Amino acid sequence: MRVEAAVSCLLFWAVGQVSGETPCPFPPTRWCSNQQIARECQVLHQCLESRPLEPAEPVQISLYYESLCGACRGFLVLQLFPTWVMLNNVMNVTLVPYGNAMEKKESGKWVFSCQHGPDECEGNMIEACLMHTLQDHYRYFPVIFCMESAADVIPAAQQCLKVYEPNVTWSEIEKCVHGDLGSQLMHRNAELTAALDPPHQYVPWILVNGKHTDELESQAQHSLFNLVCSMYKGDKPQACLLSEGRRSIPRCMAA
């Protein structure tokens, strides 16, 4: 604990001793051992200032979705991306653009059909190629958010890439989309989606720490921010104190 914070905490404790009102039943050496004790001793602010957050496993959020599904776009734009912006130090995000699509092999190549038509297949492929090309979610997630928040997802892709990743050419993404690599990436997403247990029934289909239940889906749709804050096992980041509920998002049912 920093000297200033320690002095502040000890003065608070000393005043309590003199007045006969001990602030908490724990000795000063334990006040910053965890947030529950810090709150009970009324020194949470001083403790948060005095040391870094204790590390813990990040909360894993996996989104199985479709690029043109209104419900998917709503969740990604209104819940997932804003939550990630505020809590990316305590959560990991996995995006799997495929959803209710179907695949079959023709002349040795994978051919895909999507719930919202060929444009959606292209959008899924673009986003899969963005993830593969950019690798780092700090790079590709803003581009995908930009696409999904635009009035028209597919035409926005090139401009979004230009804004957030100006050093990556659009031709590089197009080469992936229209080549064998894009087909391989989509086939992999098809395999990941088919392997879901329980099988997905609609999109967005949300996994929290690798698990899907109706309750977790509902909580994520209502307020993913609060869900991540509640599930994180380490010391809560200060942003979690600002949690607020959001309206739930509808779903696109599988055929």
N, C-alpha and C positions, 0 to 999 in steps of 0.2 A: 504494500500500500504506500502511495506517495506520502511524504511527510505532512504536507498540508491537509490531505484527506484524513490521515491518521490523527492529527491534532484535533481536527474538527469533530471526528467521531468520539475521541476520548473526552473532549470538553462536554459534548452532549451527554455522554454517559456519566461524567462527574456531576453535572447539574442534576441529573436524575437521582444520583446517590444522595446528594445534599438535601434534596427536597423529599426524599423518601420514596420517590417513584422511579424505580429502576426501569429503564426503557425496555429491557428484554432480559430473559433468563439466561442468556448466553454470554460467555466472557468475550472481551473485545477481540481476542485472537480468532474468534469464529465468525465475527460479524459479516465478513465478506466471503465466507466459504461457499455460500449459495444465495440465490436471490430471495428465497423464502425467509431465511434468517435475516438477511439485510432489510427486507420490508418490515419484519416484526420489530427489528431494532431501530427502524426509521432512519437508516443510513444508506438506502439503496443508491441514491444519487451520488454520494461520496464514493461508494464502492465501484460503481460503474466508471467513474472518472479515474479511479486509482489503479485499475488493472484491465487488461484485455479480456474479452469474453473467453470462457473456457470452451475448447473445441469439442465438437460432437459430430456424429455422422449427419450429413445434410439430409433433408427430407427429399425423397425422390418423387417427382411428379412426371408421369408419362401420359402424353396425350395422343390418342389414336383418333385421326380426324380426316376431313376432306377439305380441299382448298376452297371450294365454292359452297360448302354447306353453311347456311346462315347461322345455325346454332353453334357450329364449330368456330366460325369467325367471331361471333359474339363472345364466346368464352375466351378465346385466345387474346382478343383485343381488350376486353373489359376486365378480365380476371387474371389470366396467366401472365401476360407480359407486364402489366403494372406491378403484380406481386413479385415477379422476378426482378424487376428494376429495384425494388425496395429491399428484397430479401435474398438476392443472389449469393450472398455469402453463407447462407444456411440452407440453400435448396439447390437441387439439380433438376434440369428439365430435359426430357426426351420427347422429341416430336416424331411421329410416324404418320406421314401423309399417305393415306390409302383408304381407310374407312370401309365403306360398303362396295368398293370396287370389286371387279372380278377379273381373272386372268385365264388365258388359254394359250397353248403353243400352236403357232401356224408356221409351217416351213422352217421349223427349228428356232423360231423367235417368239418371245413372249409378246402377246397382244393384250391390251387392257381395255376394259369398258367400265365407265364410272357412272355413279348415280346421277350426276348432274351434267352428263355428256362429255364429249371430247375435250372441251375447254378445261373441265375439271381434271381430266387425266393429264393435260399439259401443265396445269397449275401444280398438281401433286409432284410431277416430274421436276419442274423448275425448283420447287422447294427442296426436294430430295437432292438435287444436284448442287444447290446452294450449300446445303449442309456438308456434302461431301467435299466440295471445292474449298470452302472457307474453314471447315474443321472446327474452329473455336466458336462456341455458342455466343460469346460476346461479340462476334463478328456477324454470324448469320441470323441470330434471332431478331435484331433490329430490322434487317432487310425483310424477313418474313412478316414481322409485325407491320411494317410499312405496306407490304403487298395486301395483307388481309384487312387492313383498315382503310384501304382505298375504295373508291366507288366501284372500280372495275379492276379486279385482282390481276388478271393476266397482263393487260397493257401497262400496269403500274410496275411490273417486275423490273424492267430495264432501268427505269428512272430511279427506283428504290435502290438498286445496286449502285448506280452512279452516285447517289447521295451518300450512302453509308460505306461503300467500298470502291472508291473511284479508281483504285489501282488494279481492280479486277475487270477484265473486259467482258462485255455481254456475249461476245462470240465464244468465249471459254465456257460459259454456262450453256449456250445453245448447242455446242458440240457435245456436251454431256447429255442434254435432253434428247437430241435426235440420234444419238449413237448407241452402241451396245452398253455403255456404262449406265446410261439412264435406265434402260430396260433391266439391267442387273440390280440397280438400286431399288426399283419399284418391285421387282420380284422378291427381293429381300424384305421389303415392307409388307408384301402379301404374306410371306411366311411368318413374320412377326405377328401380324394380325390374326392369321389362322391359328397360331399357337396360344392365343389368349385363353385363359382358364379362370373364370367361366368365359365361354365364347361371347364376343361382343354382340349386342342386340340393337345398338343404335350408336350414333356419334353425335357429339363428342363422347368418347369412352375414356374415362380417366382412371388411372392407377395411382395410388398413393403408397409409396414404399413397396411397389410391386403387387399391390392388392387392390381388387375392385369389389366394392359392395354398393348396394343402393344408397346406404347411409353416407359412405364416403363421397360418392358421386354427388349427392344432394348437398353435402357440406361444401364441396369444392365449387359447385355451381353457385351456391348462395354467397360464400365468402371464402375464396381460396386463401386469401391473406390470413384470416383468423385461423384457418385450418393448419396452415404451415406453422404459424406461431405456436399453436397448441401442440403440434406433433414434434417440434424440435426439442431435443432432449438436453441441449446445452443451455448456457445462460442466454436468455432471450435478448435479441438485438433491440435497441431502443425503439426502432420503427414499430415493433410489435405493440408498443403502448398506444399506438395511434390507430389500431385496427378499427374497422367499421364494416358493417354488413353491406352487401350489394344484392341486387335482385337476381333471382335465378334465371338461367338461360334455357330455352327450349332445346329439343333434340331433333335430329334427322333419323327417322327409323330405317332400319335395314329392310330390304325387300323380302 
